Amino acid sequence: MSVQLFEGKDHAAIYQKYRFPPSPDLLNIIFSYLEEKKGKPYDLAVDVGCGSGQSTWLLVPHFARVLGTDISEAQIEQAKRIPSPSHVSYCVFPAEALPVEDGSVDLLTAFAAAHWFDIQPFMRELERVLKPGGSVSLSSYTLNMKIRYGDCSEALSELFRETQAVLKKHANEKLHVLFSEYQEILDLMPFPDKKRIIFQVNETSFTVAGLMGFLQSLSMFQMFKNAQPEAAEAFLQQTQSRFLETMKVSSPETPLEITLEYICVLACKTPKEKVAT
Ligand SMILES: C[S@@+](CC[C@H](N)C(=O)[O-])C[C@H]1O[C@@H](n2cnc3c(N)ncnc32)[C@H](O)[C@@H]1O
């Protein structure tokens, strides 16, 4: 069954402000794959679970038509607030029933979203909508982050792991797909031509306040806040104080560096001429 944890307007705004846009390295991997498997022309890309649109934007220069879909009205409303070119559109639709014709999609992406979908119906929908030779990329950053600042990088990374351990108590069960690094998604992908890549990316423009914003954008934090608003707020304040104390600084705007881990499952729908008869 679909879960809707990204509905609140406040959450959508926090999300748009603090979530990382997908890394250029990830984009390079996806486009090299698409080029290798199918090549141009690139007509239609669909970004499923597009949220507030920051992942969809990365596809805009490359395709004749780009569609962002999401189950959350609040997220789509947020995405539509940013003016976009005429070949880009957004609509509220579940990943398991997309508003596109059979065999029409050159590239289907889901960034930080596929673990929320109902996997089996979504896989059937993938088979339906992709063009023969079309590609799919289901990717996400994981929570295996390393934090670097001066000589306290190890202490900060440990503090981040402790913070996650508290938040994981509030995790929706669907997050197990992410915690097991999309193994289930790889296994259930219906095309024989498939692979999973795991890689790391350094992000430099980050602050302590930005990291706290990122924590607030997590569904686990939002569930904690819904259940125990005061405890969740106190936990966030306490976490920020512990970061600042460890770093021996007072400003939440102090910059730090993080290393993000990404997972990406790539697959290609077998072109008709290659299907064994
Ligand atoms: C973590 S956000 C990722 C948003 C965006 N792709 C990004 O990179 O920032 C996950 C999104 O998936 C959407 N979502 C969850 N289940 C869905 C479903 N069954 N169908 C479509 N969207 C879904 C949520 O509403 C949310 O906006």
The ligand as a Tripos MOL2 file, in Angstrom:
@<TRIPOS>MOLECULE
LIG
   27    29     1     0     0
SMALL
NO_CHARGES

@<TRIPOS>ATOM
      1 C1         12.3450   11.7340   -0.4210 C.3       1 LIG1
      2 S1         11.2470   12.4350   -1.5930 S.3       1 LIG1
      3 C2         12.2400   12.6200   -3.0570 C.3       1 LIG1
      4 C3         11.8530   13.8080   -3.8920 C.3       1 LIG1
      5 C4         12.7620   14.1480   -5.0840 C.3       1 LIG1
      6 N1         12.8140   13.0780   -6.0540 N.3       1 LIG1
      7 C5         14.1630   14.5430   -4.6700 C.2       1 LIG1
      8 O1         15.1420   14.0050   -5.2060 O.co2     1 LIG1
      9 O2         14.2900   15.4270   -3.8300 O.co2     1 LIG1
     10 C6         10.2270   11.0760   -1.9640 C.3       1 LIG1
     11 C7          9.0150   11.4790   -2.7650 C.3       1 LIG1
     12 O3          8.3470   10.2830   -3.2010 O.3       1 LIG1
     13 C8          6.9520   10.5430   -3.1720 C.3       1 LIG1
     14 N2          6.2160    9.2570   -3.1460 N.ar      1 LIG1
     15 C9          6.1300    8.3620   -2.1400 C.ar      1 LIG1
     16 N3          5.3740    7.3160   -2.5010 N.ar      1 LIG1
     17 C10         4.9860    7.5430   -3.7780 C.ar      1 LIG1
     18 C11         4.2030    6.8140   -4.7150 C.ar      1 LIG1
     19 N4          3.6790    5.6330   -4.4080 N.pl3     1 LIG1
     20 N5          4.0050    7.3610   -5.9300 N.ar      1 LIG1
     21 C12         4.5490    8.5530   -6.2660 C.ar      1 LIG1
     22 N6          5.2950    9.3000   -5.4160 N.ar      1 LIG1
     23 C13         5.5210    8.7930   -4.1930 C.ar      1 LIG1
     24 C14         6.7550   11.3680   -1.9110 C.3       1 LIG1
     25 O4          5.5470   12.0830   -1.9170 O.3       1 LIG1
     26 C15         8.0030   12.2700   -1.9580 C.3       1 LIG1
     27 O5          7.7470   13.4960   -2.5930 O.3       1 LIG1
@<TRIPOS>BOND
     1     1     2 1
     2     2     3 1
     3     2    10 1
     4     3     4 1
     5     4     5 1
     6     5     6 1
     7     5     7 1
     8     7     8 2
     9     7     9 1
    10    10    11 1
    11    11    12 1
    12    11    26 1
    13    12    13 1
    14    13    14 1
    15    13    24 1
    16    14    15 ar
    17    14    23 ar
    18    15    16 ar
    19    16    17 ar
    20    17    18 ar
    21    17    23 ar
    22    18    19 1
    23    18    20 ar
    24    20    21 ar
    25    21    22 ar
    26    22    23 ar
    27    24    25 1
    28    24    26 1
    29    26    27 1
@<TRIPOS>SUBSTRUCTURE
     1 LIG1         1 GROUP 0 **** ****
